[in-house]
Each structure stands twice: as structure tokens, then as C-alpha cells.
Amino acid sequence: MLDDRATAHDGAERLPAGLHRRPTMADVATRAGVSRTLVSLIFSNKPGASDETRERVLQAADELGYRLDRAARMLARGRSRTLGVLIDVHQTFQADLIGTIYAEAEAAGYEVLLSASAPARDEHKAIEALLSHRCEGLILLGPLSEADYLRTLADRAVVTVVGRALPHTAVDTVRTADAKGIRQSVDHLVELGHRDIVHVDGGADPGSPERRRAYLAAMRKHDLSDHIRVIPGQHTEDAGVAAANTLLAEDRLPTAVLAGNDRCAIGLMDVFTRAHVDVPGDISIVGYDDSHLAQLSRIDLTTVRQDTEGLARRAVQFAIGRLEDEDLVPQDFVIDPHLVVRGTTGPARS
């Protein structure tokens, strides 16, 4: 004979004794000796119940088998255990971080919610959407927002920024030692005999000021001050296209271009290839990031590899660490990059 807590077929959900249907919020209220309205307030994490009453209601829900989902249960106890991640839909390097962020967060019992900034959706709106969904920790990938705004976010959630330094703030930062990566790139080109090395910078994009300063310092270190040239750009393919067209319009090409990132480098390569300029025979190109596109055989880009797994893992660890221990002090964690030499750099042309 079937137990009165079971349905009439194997594998079906078992119900608590005395119930021949799925328990409702009203059943939880009766079991806990409170009103249904109060149960609803508790499940929505709204004020109006003491801690003792809150725990009694949650215990009643457990005993009855009331199916409050995991997110709602955490919310009822004042925790969402959700990390909100800001991403720019156009930045392939940021997309490379997401897989590790998910894996690291889920291993620690946290959920991940993504919100993207785009030309038609500014960064502030994307961040506010995460906060409206009760994300208690924010991981911001390469944010462009002003420092004052990012400082205020620290009053509303635990914030970790990836790819940008934010001194004197209550924000954790995880970033690459950009100056070291650029020095490696310039050293590599100089060893190949290059002197006329142009840098297409990233404008106001994250990491760009550090990379620009490192280029200037590295060129001076090699006594190449007279060959310094910075073309203003952005971390986009369009910026690389524009820079390449500028260089092609001049009487003589440089022997090498150091791009602000891989996307800019790919834009440069596209224009030069269409103009029958051989890479690297006529001009060498170096990128920055080592995104998955740079590794494709048809691109085969020499570039500076950022440790995407290390950056993502450390960002999640910082966010969860400060959520679990309010006494932890925000940190600035810097990870070394390294140059990956592929097919877009070669000896300087005669």
C-alpha cells in the first residue's frame, strides 16, 4: 500500500504527512503560528519580523517541504549569495574571464548574474540593474565610470574592479602589471632591429594610461626618444583601422606598431593586408591581452598575455572573502603578464 505522503507513481515528489498536495505559504503560516502576510514578508526579506520568528517560519517551511528556491531562501535570511558582473559586450578579453568567474563562484556556493554595457546601454544603468537584483557583491570588468561613482558603490555592495587601479578607495582591485607587458614588447621589437616603433594607444580605456607611459619609458630606455610616436586611439578594431589608414597616407611606414590591445591590432592587420602590406615582412604588429582571437592561426598575433584565469579567480575570491568577513581590508592585487611571440613580428625591414 502506498504511504499517504506519496503520490500514486514511483519517482514523484513525496509530501509531508497529512498533506495530499504541495504545501502552500498558508500551510507554512499555520505551522509557524503566524499570518500568511508575515510569511510573505519574510520570504521577500522585508522588515516586520523578529529574527526568532524568521527562523521559525523557515524551519516550518523546511518541515513541510515548502519549495522555496535557493535564491529566495538566501534572500529570506538576508543574503542573496549572488555576484553581479559588469561586462562590455564588445570586449572579447572580458568575455574570456566569464567562464572562470562562474566556476569559482559556483564552487563557493554563489550564483552569478551578468549585466552588459553597450552603446545603447550605459555602464551606470548596467550596474544599477545588478543592484536592483540584490547582488551583494559586484565584479566590474574594466569599468569606465568615474572614480567617485565607483567609490559610492562601495557603500552599497562589496566591489571588486578588474583591470584598473583605484587607490584610496574601499574597493578591491585586480589588474595586470601593464608596464611590464609593454616593456617586454618594446624589448622584443628592439631585439629584432626595430627603432621606428609607433604606439596606438587606448585613449581613456582601462589600462591605456599605464601602457602609454610604459611605451614612452621603454623607448627612452633604448635611446629611441626621437622615434617616439603615439597615435590616439581606443581599444577597438575601428581605432586600429583609423591608425593604419593614417600611416598608409604617409610617405614612409614605421617598421613596427604596438597596439593598445588585440582588437586594435586586428584592425591594423586588416587594413595592411588589404593594402598588400606584408605583416611582418613590411611591418611588425604587437597586441595586448592574448584574447582567443589572437590565437587563431589566420591571425597568429604576437601579443602580451594577461592571466585571465588568475584575474577572474582572484576577483571572485576577493568579493566572496569580504562578503564572508567584513574585517578584511580592500587590496590591490597585481598579476604579471608575459609576451607570446607568434607570427606578426619579425626582423625590421632594411
Residue pairs with C-beta under 8 A, 6 or more apart in sequence:
2 8
3 14
4 17
4 18
4 20
5 14
5 15
5 16
5 17
5 19
6 12
6 14
6 15
7 13
7 14
7 15
13 22
14 65
15 21
15 22
15 23
15 65
16 23
16 63
16 64
16 65
19 27
19 64
22 67
23 64
23 65
23 66
24 66
25 36
25 39
25 40
25 43
25 66
26 36
27 64
27 66
28 39
28 57
28 60
28 61
28 64
28 66
29 35
29 36
29 38
29 39
29 57
31 60
31 63
31 64
32 39
32 53
32 56
32 57
32 59
32 60
33 56
34 49
34 53
34 56
34 57
38 48
38 49
38 53
38 57
39 57
41 47
41 48
41 49
42 49
42 53
42 54
42 57
42 58
42 76
43 68
43 72
43 75
43 76
44 75
44 76
45 75
45 76
45 77
45 78
45 134
49 57
54 76
54 77
57 76
58 73
58 76
58 77
60 66
61 68
68 76
71 80
71 81
71 82
71 111
74 80
74 81
74 82
75 134
79 136
80 111
80 134
80 135
80 136
81 109
81 110
81 111
81 136
82 110
82 111
82 112
82 113
82 133
82 134
82 135
82 136
82 137
83 101
83 105
83 110
83 111
83 112
83 113
83 135
83 136
83 137
83 138
83 139
83 316
83 319
83 320
84 112
84 113
84 114
84 115
84 127
84 130
84 131
84 133
84 135
84 137
84 138
84 139
84 157
85 98
85 101
85 112
85 113
85 114
85 115
85 130
85 138
85 139
85 140
85 141
86 115
86 116
86 117
86 123
86 126
86 127
86 130
86 138
86 139
86 140
86 141
86 143
87 94
87 95
87 98
87 114
87 115
87 116
87 117
87 141
88 94
88 116
88 117
88 118
88 141
88 142
89 116
89 117
89 118
90 118
90 236
91 141
91 142
91 235
91 263
92 262
92 263
92 289
92 291
92 292
92 293
93 261
93 262
93 289
93 291
93 306
93 308
94 141
94 142
96 291
96 292
96 308
97 141
97 162
97 308
97 311
97 312
97 315
98 114
98 312
99 312
100 308
100 309
100 312
100 313
100 316
101 112
101 139
101 312
101 315
101 316
102 112
104 312
104 313
104 316
104 317
105 111
105 112
105 316
105 320
106 112
108 316
108 320
110 137
110 316
110 320
113 130
113 133
113 135
115 126
115 127
115 129
115 130
116 126
117 123
117 125
117 126
123 143
123 144
123 145
124 145
124 149
127 138
127 140
127 145
127 153
130 138
131 138
131 156
131 157
135 157
136 157
136 158
136 323
137 157
137 158
137 159
137 160
137 319
137 320
137 322
137 323
138 153
138 157
138 158
138 159
138 160
138 319
139 160
139 162
139 315
139 316
139 319
140 150
140 159
140 160
140 161
140 162
141 162
141 163
142 162
142 163
142 164
142 205
142 206
142 207
143 150
143 161
143 164
143 206
144 204
144 205
144 206
147 166
147 169
150 159
150 161
150 166
150 169
150 171
151 166
151 169
151 170
151 171
153 159
153 171
154 169
154 170
154 171
158 172
158 319
158 322
158 323
159 170
159 171
159 172
160 171
160 172
160 173
160 174
160 315
160 318
160 319
161 171
161 172
161 173
161 174
162 173
162 174
162 175
162 311
162 312
162 315
163 174
163 175
163 176
163 206
163 207
163 311
164 173
164 175
164 206
164 207
165 173
165 175
165 210
165 332
166 173
166 332
167 332
169 330
170 330
171 330
172 315
172 318
172 319
172 322
172 330
172 331
172 332
172 333
173 330
173 331
173 332
173 333
174 311
174 314
174 315
174 318
174 333
174 335
175 207
175 311
175 332
175 333
175 334
175 335
176 207
176 306
176 307
176 311
176 334
176 335
176 336
176 337
177 334
177 335
177 336
177 337
178 207
178 210
178 211
178 214
178 288
178 337
179 210
179 211
179 213
179 214
179 217
180 214
180 336
180 337
181 211
181 214
181 288
181 304
181 306
181 337
181 338
181 339
182 211
182 214
182 215
182 218
182 258
182 288
182 304
183 214
183 217
183 218
184 304
184 337
184 338
184 339
185 218
185 258
185 286
185 288
185 304
185 339
186 197
186 215
186 218
186 219
186 222
186 258
187 218
187 222
188 286
188 302
188 339
188 341
188 345
189 197
189 256
189 258
189 284
189 286
189 345
190 197
190 222
190 224
192 284
192 345
192 346
192 347
192 348
193 255
193 347
193 348
194 255
194 256
194 284
194 348
195 224
195 227
195 255
195 348
196 227
196 254
196 255
196 256
196 348
197 219
197 224
197 227
197 254
197 255
197 256
197 257
197 258
198 229
198 230
198 231
198 243
198 247
198 254
198 256
198 257
198 258
199 211
199 212
199 215
199 229
199 230
199 231
199 257
199 258
199 260
200 230
200 231
200 233
200 239
200 240
200 243
200 257
200 258
200 259
200 260
200 264
200 268
201 208
201 211
201 212
201 215
201 230
201 231
201 232
201 233
201 260
202 208
202 211
202 212
202 233
202 234
202 235
202 239
202 260
202 261
202 264
203 232
203 233
203 234
203 235
203 239
203 260
205 234
205 235
205 260
205 261
207 261
207 288
208 235
208 260
211 260
211 288
212 230
215 228
215 230
215 258
216 228
216 230
219 225
219 227
219 228
220 228
229 254
231 243
231 246
231 247
233 239
233 240
233 242
233 243
233 260
233 264
234 260
234 264
235 260
235 261
235 263
235 264
236 263
236 264
236 267
237 263
237 264
237 266
237 267
237 270
238 267
239 260
239 264
239 267
240 259
240 263
240 264
240 265
240 266
240 267
240 268
240 269
240 270
240 271
241 267
241 268
241 270
241 271
242 267
243 257
243 264
243 267
243 268
244 267
244 268
244 270
244 271
244 272
244 275
245 271
247 253
247 254
247 257
248 271
248 272
248 275
248 277
253 277
253 282
253 283
254 283
255 283
255 284
255 348
255 349
256 283
256 284
256 285
256 286
256 345
256 348
257 265
257 268
257 283
257 284
257 285
257 286
258 286
259 265
259 268
259 285
259 286
259 287
259 288
260 288
261 287
261 288
261 289
262 287
262 288
262 289
262 290
262 291
262 293
262 294
262 301
262 303
263 291
263 293
264 287
265 285
265 286
265 287
265 288
265 294
265 301
265 303
265 344
266 287
266 293
266 294
266 299
266 301
268 285
269 279
269 285
269 299
269 301
269 344
272 279
272 282
272 283
272 285
273 279
277 283
279 285
279 344
280 343
280 344
280 345
280 346
281 346
281 349
282 349
283 349
284 302
284 344
284 345
284 346
284 348
285 301
285 302
285 344
285 345
286 301
286 302
286 303
286 304
286 339
286 344
286 345
287 294
287 301
287 302
287 303
287 304
287 344
288 303
288 304
288 306
289 303
289 304
289 305
289 306
290 303
290 304
290 305
290 306
290 340
293 299
293 301
294 301
294 303
294 340
294 342
295 301
299 344
300 342
300 343
300 344
301 342
301 343
301 344
302 339
302 340
302 341
302 342
302 343
302 344
302 345
303 339
303 340
303 342
304 337
304 338
304 339
304 340
305 337
305 338
305 339
305 340
306 335
306 337
307 335
307 336
307 337
310 335
311 335
314 333
314 335
318 331
318 333
321 328
322 328
322 330
